[in-house]
Structures are given as structure tokens and as C-alpha cells.
Amino acid sequence: MEIFSSYNVIIGISLIIILSFIFNGVAKKTNVPAVLLLIILGIIIQYILKAFGGDTIDFFPMLEVLGIVGLIMIVLEAALELELKSDKLMPILKSMAIALIGLIASTFIAAVILKALVKGMTMQSAWLYATPLSILSSAIIIPSVSSLPIAKKEFHIYESTFSDILGIMLFYFLTGRLNPAEDSGVGGFFLNLILTIVISLVASYAIILIFQKIKSQVKLFLLIAVLLLLYALGKKMHLSSLIIILIFGLVIANMKLFFQGKLRGYLHLEKAKSIYHELHVITAETAFVVRTLFFVIFGITIVLSSLLSLKVTLISLLILISIYVIRYGLLRLFMGKDISPQLFIAPRGLITVLLFYAIPAEAMIEGFEPGILLFVIIGTSLIMTGGMIRDKKMNPNQELETAEPKESIEETEYFINNTTDLSEIDDALPSSDEHETE
């Protein structure tokens, strides 16, 4: 029997998605990250494939594409959740500071550990290897913190998103330093960043204004295709492409803030809001499927024997200790004493794997064991699980704050103030029925 026949693949993918949905339910009740369960499922599938002689397939190209698309969807999903208000300025700045300082400090300490304990590792290569190990995984964090109070949930969304973006920027800045001909230095790096932000804003305004005029019902995957195209073209131009996705998400989620003055006259709020709501749903669904397939395939590619090395265990434990010591210091400095379960929520995941496989051939060190990667990913996930279970037991009656709905009074007031047609105002007022999009 051909193990990779068309129907077998369809059955396999369908079962994986169904199990992933069940894992999400298990995660909410037990705080065990669904991602960890997906990796374990991938390991089980790995041994099933070996038993049927299907272990010779090269899954890396698929893993790389899923990782890139998953990253885009996850960052877009997070950006769509972020409201930019004056009262959120300090939480955003604190989150950015913790993400940036934590990234730099963790990368430096991990690089020192790798330089000291891995044969043939130079400091330049050590920084490159340490960067993926220092980036928080929004793919794990965002689905895992949904049950936390709103303030803590928002902190983790901000922090993990900033960590993803800053970590990727640092990684590609370091890879650029490997080739002196392409290295533009720190000045070129910041010029690149400013250029990316300008292009992102222009593209975001253009996309919203164009798509609000499209009458076809089939336009959301067209929008996603445009975003994927912009991301890929940005990469070809050596821009920080993830910023394009983040800024688009922020613009469409905070249209009142970005469409001021004359620009407000070009915005059809009702149609644009319809696009936002539909995009929110399809992004969350796509991110769920892509994340599911990515971590299962990652589990299939894992070599468990690499975890048995004493050297791998020593290096991984030192890196884990450094991660939480640095995190404790930063959280106490910026957040005070209430740092549970934030202290324990620092998993590594999708970005770590994706960037590890993106290390250029000229920077590869034979002495580095991939088991370190796996050990740190599993270790941080288990620590997060333990921390969240502990927090839940210590606060069994904790009342969760409720999020203010997007269709708020504030938005209704804005629509009334900018609309002269009374019938449109009446349509915009909240009703007891569920909002139906066009």
C-alpha cells in the first residue's frame, strides 16, 4: 500500500487538524500548550512512517514554507488584536523595552555559553546561533494566554510580537555582517528600518482604500495574497518585511487613529470594518491550520537521540537558567512584584526553528547539536505549563477582566459624528442581534 497516496494524505491532514482542535480544548483546561502536544503527535507519526518505510521524505521545504506563512498569519492575527490608545502607550512601551532588552541580554549570554562549550564556535557565529534561542514564540504564547486577565494578556501579545519582529531584524542584521560586500552597517540598518515603515504605511493605506471599493464577495484571500506578495518582495529587497504585516494589521485595527483630517473623507468606515471583521476570522483560522501542520512536521523531523547527549543537556540547562534569570530581573524592574505567571511564559517555538534553518552555510558550525534547539523549546514550554498551572491554583477565584468589544460606544460616536445620513446612523447602532457582515 502506498503510504503517501492522495486519500491517505487527505485522511492524515484531516485527522491532524481534528486532533489539534481537541488539543486546544485540552490546553485550556490543563494549561499544557497545544503546540507541545502537536510536537509529540509529530514524533509519534515519525515512528509510524519509519514502520511503513516512509521516513525518507524530505519535509524541510514544506516546513520552511509553512513556517513563513504561519509567522505572517500569527503576527497579523496579533496586530489585529492591538488597540492603539493613549492609555495603552505605557504598556506598549514597557512591553517593547522588555522584549528588546530581554532579546539582547539573552542572546549575549547564550552566545557566551555557546562560544565556551561548542567546539569551533566563533563569537560571530555564536551570536547568530543564540538569536533564534532568544526569541519568544508568539505562535505558542498568543493561543496560550487567552484565559489570563486582559492587562496580562495584552502584555504577552505586545511582548511576543515585538520579540518576533526585533529578533528577526537582529538575525538578518547579523547574517548581513557575514558578507562585507552586503553589510551596510548600523546606519544602513536604521535607514532600512525607516524605509520599511514608510513603505508599510503607504501600502496599508492603499490596500484599505482599494479593497473597500471591491464589491466581489471573494476578496479576503486576495488580500492575504497581496500581503504575502509584499512580504516576499520585501525580503527580496532586504527590508524588514514582518513590519509590513504588523503595520497593516495596526492600521486596519485602528482606522480612527490613522485616518485623520482629509484622509477620513476617503474612508468608508462600514465597509472597512466589514473587511476587518472578516479578515480577523480568516486570519485566525489560517493561523490555526498552518501552526498545526508546522509543529506536527517539526515533530516528524526531530531526532530524539540528540537529547541523550550530556553536553546538549548542560548547554541547554545553562541557556534556560539565563533566560529566566534575565526575565526575572526585567519583569521586577518594569512590572513590580506582580510577575506571575509572566515570568514563566517565555517559550521558544516557530521562529526559533525557522531561523535556525535559515543560518547561512558559511556560518554553520559542525559542533553545534540541534538537540539544544529541541531541549530549549520543550524546556521553556514545560516551564510555561508549570507556571500557568501554579498561577491557576494560587488564584482559583480570580475574576478575569472582560475585553471591551470592538463595536464600542466610542466607534458609534465616531460614526455618528462623521455621518449625515440618519439611516446609516441607525444601521450603525449596536443591536441585540449578532452583527452580520456584508
C-alpha positions in Angstrom: 0.0 0.0 0.0 1.3 3.4 -1.0 1.5 5.4 2.3 1.5 8.8 0.6 -1.4 8.2 -1.7 -3.8 11.1 -2.3 -6.5 9.8 0.0 -4.1 8.8 2.8 -2.7 12.3 2.8 -6.2 13.8 3.0 -7.1 11.5 5.8 -3.9 12.2 7.6 -4.2 16.0 7.4 -7.9 15.9 8.4 -7.1 13.8 11.5 -4.2 16.1 12.4 -6.5 19.2 12.3 -9.2 17.4 14.3 -6.7 16.4 16.9 -5.3 19.9 17.0 -8.8 21.3 17.8 -9.1 18.7 20.6 -5.6 19.7 21.9 -6.7 23.3 22.1 -9.6 22.2 24.4 -7.1 20.2 26.5 -4.8 23.2 26.6 -7.5 25.5 28.0 -8.3 23.0 30.8 -4.8 21.9 31.7 -2.6 24.8 30.5 -0.4 22.3 28.7 0.5 24.1 25.4 -1.3 22.7 22.4 2.0 23.2 20.5 3.7 20.7 22.8 1.0 18.1 22.1 1.4 18.7 18.3 5.1 18.1 18.5 4.5 14.9 20.4 2.0 13.9 17.7 4.6 14.6 15.1 7.1 12.3 16.9 4.5 9.5 17.0 3.9 10.0 13.3 7.6 9.9 12.7 7.8 6.4 14.1 4.7 5.3 12.2 6.3 6.5 9.0 9.5 4.6 9.8 7.5 1.4 10.4 6.0 1.8 6.9 9.2 2.9 5.2 8.1 6.5 4.7 10.9 8.1 6.6 13.0 9.1 3.6 10.8 12.1 2.7 12.5 15.5 2.9 10.0 17.6 4.9 12.2 20.7 5.2 10.9 22.6 2.1 7.3 22.2 3.4 8.4 23.1 6.9 10.1 26.3 5.7 7.0 27.5 3.7 4.6 26.7 6.5 6.9 28.5 8.9 6.9 31.7 6.8 3.2 31.7 6.2 2.5 30.8 9.8 4.7 33.6 11.0 2.9 36.1 8.8 -0.6 34.9 9.9 0.4 34.9 13.6 1.8 38.4 13.5 -1.2 39.7 11.5 -3.6 37.9 14.0 -1.8 39.6 16.9 -1.7 43.0 15.3 -5.5 42.9 14.6 -6.0 42.4 18.4 -3.9 45.5 19.3 -5.8 48.8 20.1 -3.6 51.9 20.0 -5.0 54.2 22.6 -3.3 56.8 24.8 -3.9 54.8 27.9 -2.1 51.8 26.3 1.1 53.8 25.4 2.9 52.9 28.6 2.1 49.1 28.4 3.2 49.1 24.8 6.5 50.9 25.6 7.1 48.6 28.6 6.5 45.5 26.5 8.8 46.8 23.8 11.5 47.6 26.3 11.3 44.1 28.0 11.2 42.4 24.6 14.3 44.4 23.3 16.4 44.2 26.4 15.5 40.6 27.0 16.4 39.7 23.4 19.8 41.4 23.5 20.7 40.2 27.0 19.6 36.6 26.4 21.4 36.5 23.0 24.6 37.8 24.6 24.6 35.3 27.5 23.6 32.4 25.2 26.4 33.4 22.8 28.9 33.3 25.6 27.8 29.9 26.6 27.9 28.5 23.1 31.3 30.1 22.4 32.7 28.5 25.6 31.2 25.0 25.2 30.8 24.3 21.4 34.0 23.4 19.5 34.8 25.7 16.6 32.3 28.3 17.6 33.4 31.9 16.9 31.7 34.8 18.7 30.1 36.0 15.5 28.6 32.5 14.8 27.7 32.2 18.5 25.5 35.4 18.2 23.9 34.0 15.1 23.1 30.7 16.8 22.0 32.4 20.0 19.5 34.7 18.4 16.8 32.1 17.5 17.1 30.7 21.0 16.4 34.1 22.5 13.2 34.9 20.6 9.8 34.4 22.3 7.3 32.3 20.3 4.1 34.2 19.6 2.8 31.0 18.0 2.8 29.4 21.4 2.1 32.4 23.6 -0.9 34.1 21.9 -3.1 31.0 22.0 -2.0 30.1 25.5 -2.7 33.4 27.3 -6.4 33.7 26.2 -7.6 32.9 29.8 -5.4 35.5 31.5 -6.7 38.9 32.7 -6.8 41.4 29.9 -3.8 43.5 31.1 -1.5 40.4 31.3 -2.9 39.0 28.0 -2.2 42.3 26.2 1.3 42.4 27.7 2.1 39.0 26.3 0.7 39.8 22.9 2.7 43.0 22.7 5.9 41.4 24.0 5.9 38.3 21.9 5.0 40.2 18.7 7.8 42.7 19.4 10.2 39.9 20.2 9.4 38.1 16.9 10.0 41.3 14.9 13.1 42.5 16.7 14.6 39.0 16.8 14.2 38.5 13.0 15.7 42.0 12.4 18.6 41.1 14.6 19.1 37.8 12.9 19.2 39.2 9.4 21.4 42.1 10.6 23.9 39.5 11.9 23.7 37.4 8.7 24.4 40.6 6.7 27.6 41.1 8.7 28.9 37.8 7.4 29.2 39.3 3.9 31.2 42.6 4.0 30.0 43.4 0.4 26.4 43.5 1.5 26.9 44.8 5.1 25.5 48.4 5.3 26.4 48.8 8.9 24.3 50.2 11.8 23.4 53.4 9.8 22.2 51.3 6.8 20.2 49.1 9.2 18.2 52.0 10.6 17.8 53.6 7.2 16.4 50.2 6.0 14.0 50.2 9.0 12.7 53.7 8.3 12.2 52.9 4.6 10.3 49.7 5.6 8.0 51.7 7.9 7.3 54.3 5.2 6.5 51.6 2.6 4.4 49.8 5.1 2.2 52.8 5.9 1.8 53.7 2.2 0.9 50.1 1.3 -1.5 49.8 4.2 -3.5 53.0 3.3 -3.6 51.9 -0.4 -4.8 48.4 0.4 -7.6 49.6 2.7 -8.8 52.3 0.3 -8.7 49.9 -2.7 -10.3 46.9 -1.0 -13.2 48.9 0.5 -14.3 49.6 -3.1 -14.1 46.0 -4.3 -17.7 44.6 -4.5 -16.9 41.0 -5.0 -17.6 38.7 -2.1 -14.3 36.7 -2.9 -11.6 39.2 -1.8 -10.2 38.1 1.5 -7.7 35.5 0.2 -6.9 38.1 -2.5 -6.0 40.4 0.4 -3.9 37.7 2.1 -2.2 37.0 -1.3 -1.3 40.7 -1.5 0.2 40.7 2.0 2.2 37.5 1.2 3.5 39.1 -2.0 4.5 42.3 -0.2 6.3 40.2 2.5 8.2 38.1 -0.1 9.1 41.2 -2.2 10.3 43.0 0.9 12.6 40.0 1.7 14.0 40.2 -1.9 14.7 43.9 -1.3 16.3 43.1 2.1 13.6 45.0 4.0 12.3 44.1 7.5 9.2 42.5 5.9 7.4 41.5 9.1 7.0 45.2 9.9 4.8 45.5 6.8 2.4 42.9 8.1 2.4 44.4 11.6 1.8 47.9 10.5 -1.0 46.8 8.1 -2.7 45.0 11.0 -2.4 48.0 13.3 -3.7 50.4 10.6 -6.8 48.3 9.8 -7.5 47.6 13.5 -7.1 51.3 14.5 -8.6 53.1 11.5 -9.9 56.1 13.5 -6.3 56.8 14.6 -4.7 56.5 11.2 -7.4 58.1 9.1 -7.5 61.7 10.3 -8.2 65.0 8.6 -8.7 64.8 4.8 -7.9 61.1 4.8 -11.1 60.5 6.8 -13.2 61.6 3.8 -11.8 58.7 1.7 -12.7 56.1 4.3 -16.0 54.2 4.1 -16.0 53.1 7.8 -18.7 50.5 7.5 -17.2 48.7 4.5 -13.7 48.9 6.0 -14.9 47.5 9.3 -16.6 44.6 7.5 -13.2 43.8 5.9 -11.6 44.0 9.3 -14.0 41.5 10.9 -13.9 39.0 8.1 -10.1 39.3 7.9 -9.9 38.7 11.7 -11.8 35.4 11.3 -10.0 34.1 8.3 -6.6 35.0 9.7 -7.3 33.2 13.0 -8.5 30.1 11.1 -5.5 30.1 8.7 -3.0 30.6 11.5 -4.5 27.7 13.4 -4.2 25.3 10.4 -0.7 26.5 9.4 0.6 26.4 13.0 -0.9 22.9 13.4 0.9 21.5 10.3 4.1 23.3 11.1 4.6 21.8 14.6 3.5 18.3 13.6 6.0 18.3 10.7 8.6 19.7 13.1 7.9 16.7 15.4 8.3 14.4 12.4 11.8 15.8 11.7 13.0 15.7 15.4 16.0 13.4 16.2 15.2 12.3 19.8 18.6 10.6 20.2 20.3 14.1 20.3 18.6 14.8 23.6 20.7 12.0 25.3 23.9 13.9 25.0 25.3 15.2 28.3 26.8 18.1 26.5 23.5 19.0 25.0 21.8 18.8 28.4 24.5 21.0 30.0 24.4 23.8 27.4 20.6 23.7 27.2 20.2 24.0 31.0 22.6 26.9 31.2 20.7 28.7 28.5 17.4 28.0 30.2 18.7 29.4 33.5 20.0 32.5 31.8 16.6 33.1 30.1 14.7 33.1 33.4 17.2 35.0 35.4 17.2 37.8 32.9 13.4 37.7 32.6 13.0 37.8 36.4 15.2 40.9 36.6 13.5 42.7 33.7 9.9 42.0 35.0 10.8 43.1 38.5 12.3 46.3 37.1 9.4 47.2 34.8 6.4 45.4 36.3 7.0 45.3 40.0 6.1 42.3 42.2 3.1 41.0 40.2 5.1 38.9 37.7 3.2 35.6 37.8 2.7 33.9 35.5 4.5 36.3 33.2 7.9 35.1 34.5 7.2 31.6 33.2 5.7 32.5 29.9 8.8 32.6 27.7 8.5 29.7 25.3 10.6 29.2 22.1 9.0 27.7 19.0 8.2 28.6 15.4 10.6 31.5 15.0 13.4 29.5 16.7 13.1 26.6 14.3 12.6 28.8 11.2 15.7 31.0 11.9 17.8 28.0 12.8 17.3 26.5 9.4 18.0 29.9 7.8 21.6 30.1 9.2 23.8 30.6 6.1 26.1 27.7 5.2 29.3 29.8 5.8 28.2 30.3 9.4 27.3 26.6 10.1 29.3 25.0 13.0 29.5 21.2 12.9 30.0 21.0 16.7 26.5 22.5 17.3 24.0 19.9 18.2 20.4 20.5 17.0 19.3 18.8 20.2 20.0 22.1 22.0 17.2 23.6 19.9 14.7 20.9 20.8 15.7 20.9 24.5 15.2 24.6 24.9 11.8 24.5 23.0 10.5 21.7 25.1 12.0 23.0 28.4 10.5 26.5 28.0 7.1 25.0 27.1 7.1 22.8 30.1 8.1 25.6 32.4 5.3 27.8 31.0 2.9 24.9 31.6 4.0 24.5 35.2 3.9 28.3 35.8 0.4 28.7 34.5 -0.9 25.7 36.4 0.7 27.1 39.6 -0.9 30.5 39.0 -4.3 28.9 38.4 -4.1 27.0 41.7 -3.0 30.1 43.6 -5.8 32.3 42.1 -8.8 29.9 41.7 -11.4 32.6 42.1 -9.6 35.3 40.2 -12.1 37.3 38.2 -11.0 37.9 34.7 -11.4 41.4 33.2 -13.6 41.4 30.1 -12.3 42.9 26.9 -14.1 45.9 25.5 -15.8 44.9 22.3 -14.5 46.4 19.1 -18.0 47.6 18.2 -17.8 50.0 21.2 -19.7 53.2 22.1 -16.6 55.1 21.0 -16.8 53.8 17.5 -20.6 54.5 17.3 -19.9 58.1 18.4 -17.3 58.4 15.7 -19.6 57.1 13.0 -22.4 59.5 14.1 -20.1 62.5 14.1 -18.9 61.7 10.6 -22.2 60.6 9.0 -25.1 62.8 7.9 -27.4 60.1 6.7 -29.8 59.2 9.6 -30.5 55.8 8.1 -26.8 54.9 8.2 -26.5 56.1 11.8 -29.5 53.8 12.7 -27.8 50.9 11.0 -24.5 51.5 12.9 -26.1 51.5 16.3 -25.5 48.3 18.3 -28.4 45.8 18.4 -29.1 42.7 20.4 -28.6 40.6 17.4 -25.2 39.3 16.3 -23.5 41.7 13.9 -23.8 40.4 10.3 -21.2 41.4 7.8 -21.9 42.1 4.2 
